[in-house]
Each structure stands twice: as structure tokens, then as C-alpha cells.
């Protein structure tokens, strides 16, 4: 009886996860093709690079997304199941985007498009991150650069995204760059809201025993923890999301594994006025 209930619970969670990821993919596609790309607005990350390249090469955005993300999906995954899951989701993203390609943009005003498109796009990203699917290869690039650059992953990501937005400004004009900054900010806030809805938190950890800590966290929290960087890569930093009710348990466990570790949790109104607060 207990096994049947457990199996049913796992099945329900799997169905919810698949639906959430597909809905997130649909939101991303709508945000890109019906709001951002038609107005030459870049949301940052791989998606921003793809929009820029699609206008330069006149190639369909969905195909560029596939070609750019494919190497990251293949080389990032540790087993066949993970690789196939990410590959299928990437192909679905491409198909959704291609399906919307001939559609006219829903709004003609770039400022309005940057706000609405950023919210829709960011909500889709947040859903996908929340349910553990791999989103953007820029995170892996930041992890790789961290080995040679004395900056945090967050600082490297900011530099990369600012560079993408600057390239868009040089090619499309600085008015569009301002709209891209607005879209980037609104997307960020939408991601934050989606992750924090029902107390989902984004966590950053600096530890000298990164891989050992990642394995311990994965074993303890299972599917509740979703790593945003490859947990087995060498380095000292981990990005992941986890339910809010597990934060205290997470902090205690991190201290047990590595007392010198530093952990920061995404902002909540009850924590601090700073973007991150230290545990």
C-alpha cells in the first residue's frame, strides 16, 4: 500500500514537472518571438546572443537557439537520461519558437514590449529553473572563466550580460539597448518572483570541498534541490534552488560538511534590504 502511494506521488510529481517545464518553454517562446525579438530587444544570456545573431544572419531564432545550446546540453550532462531530457526540452523550445516565427508582435511600442516580454520570458525561465531543467549555457561559461578570473560567478555573469547588451546597443542603437536593460531587469524580477512563490529560494555557496558538499546535498534533499551549475565541476562555488522550509536544515548540513563554507540566500522581505543576505 505504501509503495503504491509512493509510486503515485512520484508519478504526480513527474507529471507536474513535465507540465511546468512545457509551460515555461511556451512562455519563453512567446516572450522571445512575440515581444522581444521583433523589437530587437536582448534579454541577456544565450537567448540574447541568439536574438542578436538571428537579426545579423536572418536565420530563424529557434534554429540558432538549438545550435548554440546544443554543445552545452551535450557536454554538461552526466548520464544519458539527463542528456535526453535536456535535448528533448531544447527541441521543444525550438519547435515552439519556430511555430510562433511568422506571428506578428502583440505590441508595437518597444518600451511596452520590453516590460511585458521581460515578465513573460522571465516567468518561463523561473518555472524551468524551479523544476530543475538546464536553462542557459552562460552559467557554464561563467563557471569555466572562474578558474582563471578572480571574480565570483555572479560578477562574471553580470559582465557577460552587460557585454551582450552593449553589443546589441552597437548593432541596433542605444535606444534599443535601454529597452534591453529594462527587459533584462523585468525578466530578473520575474525569475525571482517565480522562484520565491511558495517559498522557493536561490542559494549560492562557496566551499573548498564543492563536489563533496554537492553530493551530500543531493543525497539529503533529492529532487528538492536543483543545481544551476554542474555540481561535479571543479571549483569552489555552487548555485542551486531549494524550498524555503529546508533552508535551516541546509545551513546546518553545510556547516557539518564544511565549517568554513559561506552561504547566501536570495532576498526575501523578512531578511534584509540587500539583494542577498548571509546565513
C-alpha positions as CSV (number, residue, x, y, z in Angstrom):
1,X,0.0,0.0,0.0
2,X,2.8,2.4,1.0
3,X,4.7,1.6,-2.2
4,X,1.6,2.3,-4.3
5,X,1.2,5.7,-2.6
6,X,4.9,6.5,-3.1
7,X,4.7,5.5,-6.7
8,X,1.6,7.6,-7.3
9,X,3.3,10.5,-5.6
10,X,6.4,10.2,-7.8
11,X,4.2,9.9,-10.9
12,X,2.2,13.0,-9.9
13,X,5.4,15.0,-9.3
14,X,6.8,13.8,-12.7
15,X,3.6,14.9,-14.5
16,X,3.6,18.3,-12.7
17,X,7.3,18.8,-13.5
18,X,6.8,18.0,-17.2
19,X,3.7,20.3,-17.5
20,X,5.6,23.1,-15.7
21,X,8.6,22.8,-18.0
22,X,6.5,22.7,-21.1
23,X,4.6,25.8,-19.9
24,X,7.9,27.5,-19.1
25,X,9.1,26.7,-22.6
26,X,5.9,28.1,-24.1
27,X,6.3,31.3,-22.1
28,X,9.9,31.7,-23.2
29,X,9.0,31.2,-26.8
30,X,6.1,33.8,-26.6
31,X,8.3,36.3,-24.8
32,X,11.1,35.9,-27.4
33,X,9.1,35.8,-30.6
34,X,6.1,37.9,-29.9
35,X,7.7,40.7,-27.8
36,X,11.5,40.9,-27.6
37,X,13.0,39.7,-30.9
38,X,10.6,41.7,-33.2
39,X,11.7,44.9,-31.4
40,X,15.4,43.9,-31.3
41,X,15.4,43.7,-27.6
42,X,18.0,41.4,-25.9
43,X,17.2,39.8,-22.5
44,X,20.8,38.8,-21.9
45,X,22.3,35.3,-21.8
46,X,22.3,32.8,-24.6
47,X,18.8,33.9,-25.6
48,X,20.1,37.5,-26.1
49,X,23.0,36.2,-28.2
50,X,20.6,34.2,-30.3
51,X,18.3,37.2,-31.0
52,X,21.4,39.3,-32.0
53,X,22.6,36.5,-34.3
54,X,19.2,35.9,-35.8
55,X,19.0,39.6,-36.9
56,X,22.5,39.6,-38.2
57,X,22.3,36.3,-40.1
58,X,18.5,36.4,-40.8
59,X,18.3,32.8,-39.6
60,X,15.3,31.8,-37.6
61,X,15.7,32.3,-33.9
62,X,14.6,28.7,-33.0
63,X,17.4,27.2,-35.1
64,X,20.0,29.5,-33.6
65,X,18.8,28.6,-30.1
66,X,19.2,24.9,-30.9
67,X,22.7,25.3,-32.4
68,X,24.1,27.5,-29.6
69,X,22.6,25.5,-26.7
70,X,23.3,22.0,-28.1
71,X,27.0,21.8,-27.1
72,X,26.2,22.9,-23.6
73,X,23.4,20.4,-23.2
74,X,25.5,17.5,-24.5
75,X,28.7,18.2,-22.6
76,X,27.1,19.3,-19.3
77,X,25.0,16.2,-18.6
78,X,26.4,13.3,-16.7
79,X,24.2,10.5,-18.0
80,X,22.1,9.6,-20.9
81,X,18.7,10.2,-19.2
82,X,19.7,13.8,-18.3
83,X,21.1,14.5,-21.7
84,X,18.0,13.2,-23.5
85,X,15.7,15.1,-21.1
86,X,17.5,18.4,-21.8
87,X,17.8,17.6,-25.5
88,X,14.0,17.0,-25.8
89,X,13.2,20.2,-23.9
90,X,15.6,22.1,-26.1
91,X,14.0,20.7,-29.3
92,X,10.5,21.6,-27.9
93,X,11.8,25.2,-27.3
94,X,13.0,25.3,-30.9
95,X,9.6,24.0,-32.2
96,X,7.6,26.5,-30.1
97,X,9.8,29.3,-31.3
98,X,9.6,28.2,-35.0
99,X,5.8,27.8,-34.6
100,X,5.5,31.5,-33.5
101,X,8.0,32.8,-36.0
102,X,5.5,34.2,-38.6
103,X,3.3,35.7,-35.9
104,X,3.2,39.5,-35.7
105,X,4.3,41.1,-32.4
106,X,1.5,41.7,-30.0
107,X,2.5,45.3,-29.2
108,X,4.1,47.9,-31.4
109,X,5.7,50.0,-28.6
110,X,9.2,48.9,-27.8
111,X,9.1,50.0,-24.2
112,X,5.8,48.1,-23.5
113,X,7.3,45.1,-25.3
114,X,10.4,45.2,-23.2
115,X,8.3,45.2,-20.0
116,X,5.7,42.6,-21.0
117,X,8.2,40.5,-22.9
118,X,10.6,40.5,-19.9
119,X,7.9,39.4,-17.5
120,X,6.7,36.6,-19.7
121,X,10.2,35.5,-20.6
122,X,11.4,35.7,-17.0
123,X,8.4,33.8,-15.7
124,X,9.2,31.0,-18.2
125,X,12.9,30.9,-17.1
126,X,11.8,30.8,-13.5
127,X,9.5,27.9,-14.0
128,X,12.2,25.9,-15.8
129,X,14.8,26.7,-13.2
130,X,12.4,25.9,-10.4
131,X,11.8,22.4,-11.7
132,X,15.4,21.7,-12.4
133,X,15.9,21.8,-16.1
134,X,19.1,23.3,-17.6
135,X,18.4,26.8,-19.0
136,X,21.4,28.9,-20.2
137,X,25.0,27.9,-21.2
138,X,26.2,31.3,-19.9
139,X,26.2,29.8,-16.4
140,X,28.7,27.1,-17.6
141,X,30.8,29.7,-19.3
142,X,31.0,31.7,-16.1
143,X,32.0,28.6,-14.1
144,X,34.8,27.9,-16.6
145,X,36.0,31.5,-16.6
146,X,36.0,31.4,-12.8
147,X,39.0,29.1,-12.9
148,X,41.2,31.8,-14.5
149,X,39.5,35.1,-13.4
150,X,39.5,36.2,-9.7
151,X,35.8,37.2,-9.7
152,X,32.7,35.5,-8.4
153,X,30.4,33.6,-10.8
154,X,27.7,36.3,-10.2
155,X,30.2,39.1,-11.2
156,X,31.3,37.2,-14.3
157,X,27.6,36.6,-15.3
158,X,27.0,40.4,-14.9
159,X,30.0,41.2,-17.1
160,X,28.9,38.7,-19.8
161,X,25.3,40.0,-19.9
162,X,26.4,43.7,-19.9
163,X,28.7,42.8,-22.9
164,X,25.8,41.2,-24.7
165,X,23.6,44.2,-24.1
166,X,26.4,46.5,-25.2
167,X,26.8,44.6,-28.5
168,X,23.1,44.9,-29.0
169,X,23.4,48.7,-28.5
170,X,26.2,48.9,-31.0
171,X,24.3,47.0,-33.6
172,X,20.7,48.1,-33.0
173,X,21.2,51.5,-31.5
174,X,21.3,52.7,-27.9
175,X,17.6,53.2,-27.6
176,X,17.2,49.5,-28.1
177,X,19.9,48.9,-25.6
178,X,17.9,50.9,-23.0
179,X,14.9,48.7,-23.8
180,X,17.1,45.6,-23.4
181,X,18.2,46.7,-20.0
182,X,14.5,47.2,-19.0
183,X,13.7,43.7,-20.4
184,X,16.7,42.2,-18.5
185,X,15.6,43.8,-15.2
186,X,12.0,42.8,-15.5
187,X,13.0,39.3,-16.5
188,X,15.2,39.1,-13.5
189,X,12.4,40.2,-11.2
190,X,10.0,37.7,-12.8
191,X,12.5,34.9,-12.3
192,X,13.0,36.0,-8.6
193,X,9.2,36.1,-8.1
194,X,8.7,32.7,-9.7
195,X,11.4,31.1,-7.6
196,X,10.2,32.7,-4.4
197,X,6.5,31.9,-5.0
198,X,5.5,29.3,-2.3
199,X,9.0,29.8,-0.7
200,X,11.4,28.6,-3.4
201,X,14.9,30.1,-2.8
202,X,18.0,30.5,-4.8
203,X,21.2,29.7,-2.9
204,X,24.9,30.5,-3.5
205,X,27.6,28.5,-1.6
206,X,31.3,29.0,-1.5
207,X,33.1,25.9,-0.3
208,X,36.6,24.4,-0.7
209,X,35.0,20.9,-0.8
210,X,32.5,21.7,-3.5
211,X,32.0,18.3,-5.0
212,X,31.8,16.5,-1.6
213,X,29.2,19.1,-0.5
214,X,27.2,18.8,-3.7
215,X,27.0,15.0,-3.3
216,X,25.9,15.3,0.3
217,X,23.2,17.8,-0.5
218,X,21.9,15.8,-3.4
219,X,21.7,12.7,-1.3
220,X,19.9,14.5,1.6
221,X,17.5,16.7,-0.4
222,X,16.9,14.6,-3.6
223,X,14.7,16.3,-6.1
224,X,14.0,19.3,-3.9
225,X,17.4,20.7,-4.8
226,X,18.0,21.9,-8.4
227,X,21.6,22.7,-9.3
228,X,22.1,25.7,-11.7
229,X,25.8,24.9,-12.2
230,X,27.2,21.4,-12.9
231,X,27.7,20.1,-9.4
232,X,30.6,17.8,-10.3
233,X,32.7,20.5,-11.9
234,X,35.9,21.6,-10.2
235,X,35.7,25.0,-8.4
236,X,34.5,26.5,-5.1
237,X,31.0,27.8,-5.9
238,X,27.6,26.2,-6.1
239,X,24.3,27.7,-7.4
240,X,21.0,25.9,-6.7
241,X,17.4,26.4,-5.7
242,X,15.7,24.7,-2.8
243,X,12.4,25.0,-0.8
244,X,12.4,27.7,1.9
245,X,11.4,25.2,4.6
246,X,14.7,23.4,4.1
247,X,16.9,26.5,4.5
248,X,17.7,25.9,8.2
249,X,18.4,22.3,7.6
250,X,20.6,23.2,4.6
251,X,22.6,25.7,6.7
252,X,23.2,23.1,9.4
253,X,24.2,20.4,6.9
254,X,26.6,22.8,5.1
255,X,28.3,23.7,8.4
256,X,28.7,19.9,9.2
257,X,30.4,19.2,5.9
258,X,32.4,22.4,5.7
259,X,32.5,24.9,8.6
260,X,34.4,27.5,6.5
261,X,31.7,27.5,3.8
262,X,29.9,30.7,3.0
263,X,26.2,30.6,2.1
264,X,23.9,33.3,0.7
265,X,20.2,33.0,0.1
266,X,18.1,35.1,-2.3
267,X,16.4,38.1,-0.9
268,X,13.1,37.9,1.0
269,X,11.2,40.8,2.6
270,X,11.8,39.3,6.0
271,X,15.6,39.1,5.6
272,X,17.4,42.2,4.6
273,X,17.3,45.2,2.3
274,X,20.3,43.9,0.5
275,X,19.9,41.7,-2.6
276,X,21.4,38.8,-0.7
277,X,21.7,38.1,3.0
278,X,24.3,35.9,4.7
279,X,23.2,32.9,6.8
